[in-house]
Amino acid sequence: MTESPLSPAYVKTKNKRTGEVKDACQSFENYLVEMLVEDGKVRDLIDVEELLYCWKNLRCPVFVNLVSMFYAELCKDLFSGQEGEGHGFKSRGDIH
């Protein structure tokens, strides 16, 4: 079986997209933690830690896919094109 000539382009695009989503999600996580610490919302920070713990232990592929799609869309919506405060995310006033 021979490989399609389109495969390398697809793989490159997918890897680039995956990297962009990872970067956006990491930016979102950093922003969320920074925002909660800045506002002194320690209980909210604990909730985020619990959420991340649950995500790490989520095993059902259907739910992993569902949560991943939601999180990717959330990151994409939050970071689509506007740079805020040098962090690569919209300011809280811009988030609806």
N, CA and C atoms as a LAMMPS dump frame, in Angstrom:
ITEM: TIMESTEP
0
ITEM: NUMBER OF ATOMS
288
ITEM: BOX BOUNDS ff ff ff
-5.0000000000000000e+02 5.0000000000000000e+02
-5.0000000000000000e+02 5.0000000000000000e+02
-5.0000000000000000e+02 5.0000000000000000e+02
ITEM: ATOMS id mol type element x y z
1 1 1 N 0.85 -1.18 0
2 1 2 C 0 0 0
3 1 3 C 0.891 1.238 0
4 2 1 N 0.589 2.191 -0.855
5 2 2 C 1.39 3.414 -0.941
6 2 3 C 0.707 4.541 -0.187
7 3 1 N 1.533 5.467 0.302
8 3 2 C 0.986 6.616 1.03
9 3 3 C 0.466 7.663 0.061
10 4 1 N -0.537 8.35 0.47
11 4 2 C -1.076 9.444 -0.329
12 4 3 C -0.1 10.618 -0.296
13 5 1 N 0.058 11.319 -1.409
14 5 2 C 0.925 12.501 -1.394
15 5 3 C 0.389 13.603 -0.477
16 6 1 N -0.867 13.506 -0.094
17 6 2 C -1.451 14.511 0.79
18 6 3 C -1.136 14.251 2.256
19 7 1 N -0.731 13.049 2.583
20 7 2 C -0.485 12.692 3.979
21 7 3 C 0.472 13.632 4.689
22 8 1 N 1.64 13.928 4.131
23 8 2 C 2.549 14.812 4.859
24 8 3 C 1.948 16.186 5.149
25 9 1 N 1.226 16.756 4.209
26 9 2 C 0.6 18.066 4.431
27 9 3 C -0.45 17.962 5.528
28 10 1 N -1.222 16.885 5.503
29 10 2 C -2.247 16.691 6.524
30 10 3 C -1.601 16.575 7.898
31 11 1 N -0.553 15.779 7.975
32 11 2 C 0.127 15.582 9.253
33 11 3 C 0.707 16.901 9.748
34 12 1 N 1.328 17.676 8.847
35 12 2 C 1.879 18.978 9.229
36 12 3 C 0.786 19.896 9.755
37 13 1 N -0.316 19.961 9.028
38 13 2 C -1.423 20.821 9.434
39 13 3 C -1.976 20.378 10.774
40 14 1 N -2.151 19.077 10.929
41 14 2 C -2.697 18.554 12.18
42 14 3 C -1.748 18.857 13.335
43 15 1 N -0.45 18.641 13.134
44 15 2 C 0.52 18.914 14.19
45 15 3 C 0.557 20.395 14.539
46 16 1 N 0.494 21.257 13.519
47 16 2 C 0.486 22.699 13.769
48 16 3 C -0.757 23.085 14.558
49 17 1 N -1.891 22.539 14.137
50 17 2 C -3.152 22.837 14.81
51 17 3 C -3.14 22.333 16.241
52 18 1 N -2.608 21.116 16.435
53 18 2 C -2.521 20.546 17.773
54 18 3 C -1.642 21.422 18.651
55 19 1 N -0.52 21.883 18.098
56 19 2 C 0.375 22.764 18.844
57 19 3 C -0.286 24.076 19.21
58 20 1 N -1.054 24.633 18.275
59 20 2 C -1.753 25.889 18.532
60 20 3 C -2.801 25.71 19.619
61 21 1 N -3.536 24.607 19.567
62 21 2 C -4.553 24.342 20.585
63 21 3 C -3.889 24.13 21.936
64 22 1 N -2.786 23.364 21.956
65 22 2 C -2.069 23.144 23.215
66 22 3 C -1.586 24.466 23.794
67 23 1 N -1.002 25.307 22.948
68 23 2 C -0.511 26.609 23.405
69 23 3 C -1.658 27.463 23.934
70 24 1 N -2.77 27.467 23.22
71 24 2 C -3.929 28.254 23.646
72 24 3 C -4.474 27.733 24.967
73 25 1 N -4.539 26.429 25.106
74 25 2 C -5.057 25.836 26.34
75 25 3 C -4.124 26.112 27.511
76 26 1 N -2.818 26.02 27.269
77 26 2 C -1.847 26.329 28.323
78 26 3 C -1.967 27.792 28.726
79 27 1 N -2.144 28.668 27.752
80 27 2 C -2.331 30.089 28.022
81 27 3 C -3.587 30.305 28.864
82 28 1 N -4.654 29.594 28.51
83 28 2 C -5.908 29.709 29.247
84 28 3 C -5.734 29.241 30.683
85 29 1 N -5.062 28.109 30.876
86 29 2 C -4.84 27.602 32.229
87 29 3 C -4.04 28.609 33.049
88 30 1 N -2.977 29.146 32.455
89 30 2 C -2.155 30.136 33.161
90 30 3 C -2.972 31.372 33.507
91 31 1 N -3.772 31.832 32.555
92 31 2 C -4.618 33.002 32.77
93 31 3 C -5.626 32.742 33.883
94 32 1 N -6.253 31.588 33.859
95 32 2 C -7.259 31.247 34.855
96 32 3 C -6.657 31.241 36.255
97 33 1 N -5.522 30.582 36.407
98 33 2 C -4.863 30.53 37.712
99 33 3 C -4.459 31.936 38.149
100 34 1 N -3.868 32.708 37.24
101 34 2 C -3.443 34.075 37.551
102 34 3 C -4.636 34.93 37.972
103 35 1 N -5.737 34.811 37.252
104 35 2 C -6.93 35.592 37.551
105 35 3 C -7.475 35.233 38.935
106 36 1 N -7.527 33.951 39.241
107 36 2 C -8.082 33.52 40.518
108 36 3 C -7.19 33.941 41.682
109 37 1 N -5.885 33.819 41.501
110 37 2 C -4.958 34.222 42.556
111 37 3 C -5.014 35.735 42.738
112 38 1 N -5.049 36.456 41.622
113 38 2 C -5.096 37.918 41.65
114 38 3 C -6.333 38.408 42.386
115 39 1 N -7.466 37.77 42.155
116 39 2 C -8.714 38.176 42.787
117 39 3 C -8.887 37.579 44.178
118 40 1 N -7.928 36.77 44.617
119 40 2 C -7.997 36.171 45.943
120 40 3 C -9.077 35.119 46.077
121 41 1 N -9.424 34.482 44.995
122 41 2 C -10.487 33.478 45.018
123 41 3 C -9.88 32.091 45.188
124 42 1 N -9.387 31.818 46.379
125 42 2 C -8.691 30.561 46.639
126 42 3 C -9.636 29.378 46.458
127 43 1 N -10.872 29.512 46.858
128 43 2 C -11.828 28.401 46.707
129 43 3 C -12.011 28.07 45.227
130 44 1 N -12.076 29.095 44.379
131 44 2 C -12.198 28.858 42.945
132 44 3 C -10.964 28.156 42.401
133 45 1 N -9.792 28.52 42.919
134 45 2 C -8.552 27.878 42.494
135 45 3 C -8.571 26.399 42.872
136 46 1 N -9.093 26.09 44.051
137 46 2 C -9.218 24.689 44.471
138 46 3 C -10.179 23.959 43.535
139 47 1 N -11.266 24.624 43.127
140 47 2 C -12.201 24.022 42.171
141 47 3 C -11.507 23.71 40.848
142 48 1 N -10.656 24.625 40.389
143 48 2 C -9.922 24.404 39.14
144 48 3 C -8.979 23.219 39.299
145 49 1 N -8.3 23.137 40.441
146 49 2 C -7.406 22.002 40.686
147 49 3 C -8.185 20.688 40.683
148 50 1 N -9.372 20.69 41.291
149 50 2 C -10.209 19.488 41.286
150 50 3 C -10.646 19.136 39.865
151 51 1 N -11.004 20.148 39.086
152 51 2 C -11.395 19.931 37.697
153 51 3 C -10.251 19.3 36.911
154 52 1 N -9.043 19.847 37.062
155 52 2 C -7.884 19.304 36.354
156 52 3 C -7.567 17.883 36.815
157 53 1 N -7.751 17.598 38.099
158 53 2 C -7.538 16.244 38.616
159 53 3 C -8.543 15.28 37.978
160 54 1 N -9.807 15.691 37.912
161 54 2 C -10.838 14.84 37.288
162 54 3 C -10.531 14.622 35.816
163 55 1 N -10.102 15.678 35.128
164 55 2 C -9.765 15.559 33.711
165 55 3 C -8.64 14.559 33.521
166 56 1 N -7.623 14.645 34.374
167 56 2 C -6.467 13.755 34.268
168 56 3 C -6.886 12.291 34.442
169 57 1 N -7.906 12.055 35.259
170 57 2 C -8.334 10.69 35.557
171 57 3 C -9.515 10.214 34.716
172 58 1 N -9.988 11.049 33.814
173 58 2 C -11.09 10.679 32.937
174 58 3 C -10.622 9.618 31.948
175 59 1 N -11.338 8.509 31.853
176 59 2 C -10.883 7.387 31.025
177 59 3 C -11.816 7.036 29.864
178 60 1 N -13.078 7.324 29.971
179 60 2 C -14.033 6.957 28.929
180 60 3 C -13.753 7.785 27.672
181 61 1 N -13.428 7.125 26.552
182 61 2 C -13.088 7.856 25.321
183 61 3 C -14.175 8.826 24.86
184 62 1 N -15.425 8.471 25.059
185 62 2 C -16.52 9.349 24.637
186 62 3 C -16.473 10.66 25.421
187 63 1 N -16.294 10.558 26.734
188 63 2 C -16.255 11.758 27.558
189 63 3 C -14.959 12.541 27.353
190 64 1 N -13.845 11.829 27.157
191 64 2 C -12.572 12.503 26.886
192 64 3 C -12.706 13.334 25.615
193 65 1 N -13.295 12.753 24.579
194 65 2 C -13.484 13.466 23.319
195 65 3 C -14.421 14.66 23.498
196 66 1 N -15.506 14.471 24.206
197 66 2 C -16.477 15.54 24.433
198 66 3 C -15.843 16.714 25.184
199 67 1 N -15.151 16.414 26.275
200 67 2 C -14.516 17.466 27.065
201 67 3 C -13.402 18.135 26.263
202 68 1 N -12.649 17.357 25.504
203 68 2 C -11.567 17.912 24.682
204 68 3 C -12.111 18.88 23.644
205 69 1 N -13.197 18.496 22.986
206 69 2 C -13.797 19.377 21.975
207 69 3 C -14.299 20.673 22.615
208 70 1 N -14.962 20.552 23.768
209 70 2 C -15.462 21.736 24.466
210 70 3 C -14.31 22.654 24.86
211 71 1 N -13.265 22.069 25.432
212 71 2 C -12.111 22.841 25.898
213 71 3 C -11.392 23.504 24.721
214 72 1 N -11.246 22.789 23.622
215 72 2 C -10.596 23.353 22.43
216 72 3 C -11.41 24.523 21.884
217 73 1 N -12.729 24.372 21.827
218 73 2 C -13.59 25.463 21.352
219 73 3 C -13.521 26.66 22.292
220 74 1 N -13.51 26.391 23.59
221 74 2 C -13.411 27.465 24.571
222 74 3 C -12.107 28.231 24.388
223 75 1 N -11.007 27.5 24.268
224 75 2 C -9.701 28.139 24.062
225 75 3 C -9.683 28.928 22.759
226 76 1 N -10.223 28.334 21.703
227 76 2 C -10.241 29.008 20.4
228 76 3 C -11.052 30.301 20.484
229 77 1 N -12.207 30.253 21.143
230 77 2 C -13.041 31.444 21.278
231 77 3 C -12.352 32.522 22.112
232 78 1 N -11.687 32.116 23.17
233 78 2 C -11.042 33.084 24.053
234 78 3 C -9.822 33.734 23.423
235 79 1 N -9.113 32.998 22.582
236 79 2 C -7.837 33.483 22.075
237 79 3 C -7.852 33.772 20.587
238 80 1 N -8.999 33.96 20.002
239 80 2 C -9.073 34.154 18.551
240 80 3 C -8.676 35.567 18.146
241 81 1 N -7.38 35.748 17.892
242 81 2 C -6.903 36.962 17.265
243 81 3 C -6.618 38.16 18.13
244 82 1 N -7.164 38.259 19.322
245 82 2 C -6.907 39.439 20.139
246 82 3 C -5.859 39.117 21.182
247 83 1 N -4.843 39.964 21.239
248 83 2 C -3.807 39.831 22.257
249 83 3 C -4.205 40.727 23.422
250 84 1 N -4.151 40.205 24.633
251 84 2 C -4.478 41.012 25.799
252 84 3 C -3.351 40.956 26.805
253 85 1 N -2.846 42.098 27.188
254 85 2 C -1.822 42.223 28.211
255 85 3 C -0.598 41.361 27.937
256 86 1 N -0.318 41.046 26.682
257 86 2 C 0.874 40.282 26.354
258 86 3 C 0.786 38.804 26.661
259 87 1 N -0.392 38.32 27.051
260 87 2 C -0.539 36.912 27.415
261 87 3 C -1.146 36.067 26.313
262 88 1 N -1.655 36.684 25.262
263 88 2 C -2.256 35.922 24.179
264 88 3 C -3.701 35.558 24.443
265 89 1 N -4.366 36.264 25.367
266 89 2 C -5.774 35.996 25.605
267 89 3 C -6.51 37.318 25.699
268 90 1 N -7.816 37.24 25.536
269 90 2 C -8.631 38.443 25.649
270 90 3 C -8.681 38.864 27.108
271 91 1 N -8.869 40.142 27.331
272 91 2 C -9.03 40.601 28.7
273 91 3 C -10.391 40.141 29.2
274 92 1 N -10.539 40.097 30.504
275 92 2 C -11.793 39.603 31.066
276 92 3 C -12.987 40.411 30.597
277 93 1 N -12.796 41.687 30.321
278 93 2 C -13.881 42.525 29.831
279 93 3 C -14.351 42.134 28.448
280 94 1 N -13.484 41.462 27.676
281 94 2 C -13.826 41.053 26.315
282 94 3 C -14.508 39.698 26.254
283 95 1 N -14.497 38.958 27.355
284 95 2 C -15.062 37.605 27.364
285 95 3 C -16.538 37.695 27.698
286 96 1 N -17.366 37.134 26.834
287 96 2 C -18.825 37.198 27.035
288 96 3 C -19.331 35.864 27.491
